[in-house]
Amino acid sequence: MRPAVWLVLSWLVGSGAEETCGGPPTSIPAPQLSAEERLSPHMPEALRCDACHAIAFQIEEQLRRAEEKVRGKVLRESDYTEVLERSCSQGWESYGMQELDGEKRLAGPGLLRQQPMTVMVTGGPWPSRLAKLCHGYVGEWGEDQLYGAHRRGAAALREFLCHGKKGPCGGGKAGAPAAPKALQNEL
């Protein structure tokens, strides 16, 4: 590989990476997980906004694909109910946690602020936490309201689910930290 490529890779990794004789980084530290992050069956409070965005993204993708199959027509109630169940029951293995600029964040499809040169901790409790939270959202809001939000436009479901009054991302402010609260099914 050319030296310029190593320079770009070194720049992407940052100044904390170990290097040997100007070569590629030899190690990138994994995020250190707290006891709650490792052992709790619930999504840690600090990651609920990211989790909501991941869930909204997956629901949106599944509903979009289902509508493509019927050439963009409105889905029947039985169809979108099935799609929402499938969305929550899917494998969530492509999601995990990574540390970015000293802050722990969920990473995976549909989430922002991901860097390719970091270690992402996947598997473990993350898939079951996302599935549980997804089922909780569907149960709390209902299939009709979620599908209605999806039908209003590309960002409407994410806004409704994550940034609304009860959303984990704060009362309408994109990226705002969540106020401490628990979903009904997590009490």
C-alpha positions in Angstrom: 0.0 0.0 0.0 1.2 3.5 -0.8 2.4 5.8 2.1 -0.4 8.3 1.2 -3.0 5.6 2.0 -1.4 5.0 5.4 -1.4 8.7 6.1 -5.1 8.9 5.4 -5.8 5.8 7.5 -3.7 7.3 10.3 -5.6 10.5 10.1 -9.0 8.6 10.2 -7.9 6.7 13.3 -6.7 9.7 15.2 -3.7 10.4 17.3 -4.4 7.7 20.0 -3.7 4.7 17.7 -0.5 2.8 18.1 1.7 2.6 15.1 4.8 0.7 14.3 7.5 2.3 12.1 5.0 4.4 10.2 2.9 1.4 9.3 -0.7 0.7 9.8 -2.3 1.0 13.2 -1.7 -2.1 15.2 -4.6 -1.8 17.6 -7.7 0.2 18.2 -9.1 -0.1 21.7 -12.6 -1.5 22.2 -15.1 0.6 24.2 -15.0 -0.2 27.9 -18.6 -1.3 28.9 -20.1 -0.5 32.2 -21.9 -3.2 34.2 -25.2 -1.8 33.0 -24.1 -1.9 29.4 -22.8 -5.5 29.7 -25.5 -7.0 32.0 -28.8 -5.1 32.0 -31.6 -6.6 29.8 -32.7 -3.0 29.1 -31.3 -0.4 26.7 -29.0 2.0 28.7 -30.6 5.4 29.0 -27.7 7.1 27.3 -28.3 5.0 24.1 -32.1 5.2 23.8 -32.1 8.0 21.3 -29.7 6.1 19.0 -31.8 2.9 19.5 -34.9 4.8 18.6 -33.3 6.0 15.4 -32.2 2.5 14.5 -35.7 1.1 15.1 -37.3 3.9 13.1 -34.9 3.3 10.2 -35.6 -0.5 10.2 -39.4 0.0 10.4 -39.2 2.6 7.6 -37.1 0.3 5.4 -39.5 -2.7 6.0 -42.6 -0.6 5.2 -41.0 0.9 2.2 -40.1 -2.6 0.8 -43.6 -3.8 1.5 -45.1 -0.9 -0.4 -42.8 -1.4 -3.3 -44.2 -4.9 -3.7 -47.7 -3.4 -4.1 -46.4 -0.7 -6.4 -46.5 2.1 -3.8 -50.1 1.6 -2.8 -51.3 1.9 0.8 -50.9 -1.4 2.7 -53.8 -3.1 4.2 -53.9 -3.1 8.0 -53.1 -6.8 8.2 -50.1 -6.3 5.9 -48.6 -3.4 7.8 -49.2 -5.1 11.1 -47.3 -8.1 9.8 -44.5 -5.8 8.5 -44.1 -4.1 11.9 -44.0 -7.4 13.7 -41.3 -8.7 11.3 -39.4 -5.4 11.7 -39.2 -5.9 15.5 -38.5 -9.6 15.3 -35.7 -9.4 12.8 -32.1 -10.1 13.7 -30.5 -6.9 15.0 -26.9 -8.3 14.8 -25.6 -5.5 12.6 -26.0 -3.1 15.5 -23.6 -2.6 18.3 -21.8 0.0 20.4 -18.8 2.1 19.6 -17.0 4.9 21.3 -16.7 8.1 19.3 -14.8 11.1 20.8 -15.1 9.6 24.2 -18.9 9.1 23.9 -20.5 5.7 23.7 -23.0 5.5 20.8 -25.0 2.8 19.0 -23.8 2.1 15.5 -25.3 0.3 12.6 -27.5 0.9 9.6 -29.4 4.2 9.6 -27.4 5.8 12.4 -25.2 8.9 12.0 -21.8 9.6 13.4 -20.2 6.3 12.6 -16.5 6.0 11.8 -15.0 3.1 9.9 -11.8 2.9 12.0 -13.3 2.2 15.4 -14.1 -1.0 17.2 -17.8 -1.8 17.4 -19.0 -4.2 20.1 -21.9 -6.2 18.5 -23.9 -9.2 19.5 -24.3 -9.8 23.2 -27.2 -7.9 24.7 -27.7 -5.4 21.9 -30.0 -7.4 19.5 -32.4 -8.4 22.2 -32.5 -4.9 23.7 -33.3 -3.4 20.3 -36.0 -6.0 19.7 -37.5 -5.5 23.1 -37.5 -1.7 22.7 -39.0 -2.0 19.2 -41.9 -4.2 20.4 -42.4 -1.7 23.2 -42.7 1.2 20.8 -45.2 -0.8 18.6 -47.2 -1.7 21.7 -47.2 1.9 23.1 -48.0 3.7 19.9 -49.9 1.1 17.9 -49.5 -0.1 14.3 -52.0 2.4 13.0 -50.2 5.5 14.3 -46.8 4.2 13.2 -48.0 3.4 9.7 -49.7 6.8 9.5 -46.4 8.5 10.5 -44.6 6.5 7.8 -47.2 7.6 5.2 -46.6 11.3 6.0 -43.1 11.2 4.6 -39.5 10.0 4.9 -38.6 11.7 8.2 -42.0 11.7 9.8 -41.8 8.3 11.5 -38.4 9.1 13.0 -39.7 12.5 14.2 -42.9 10.9 15.6 -41.2 8.0 17.3 -38.0 9.6 18.6 -38.4 13.3 18.8 -42.1 13.7 19.8 -43.3 14.6 23.3 -42.6 11.0 24.6 -39.6 10.3 22.4 -36.3 9.4 23.9 -34.4 12.1 22.0 -36.1 15.0 23.7 -39.2 17.1 23.0 -38.7 17.8 19.3 -35.0 18.7 19.3 -32.9 16.6 17.0 -30.0 15.0 18.9 -31.2 16.3 22.3 -30.4 13.9 25.1 -33.3 12.0 26.5 -34.9 13.0 29.8 -34.7 10.0 32.2 -37.8 7.9 31.7 -38.7 4.3 31.1 -41.2 2.7 28.8 -44.3 1.2 30.4 -43.0 -2.3 29.7 -39.6 -1.7 31.3 -40.9 -0.6 34.7 
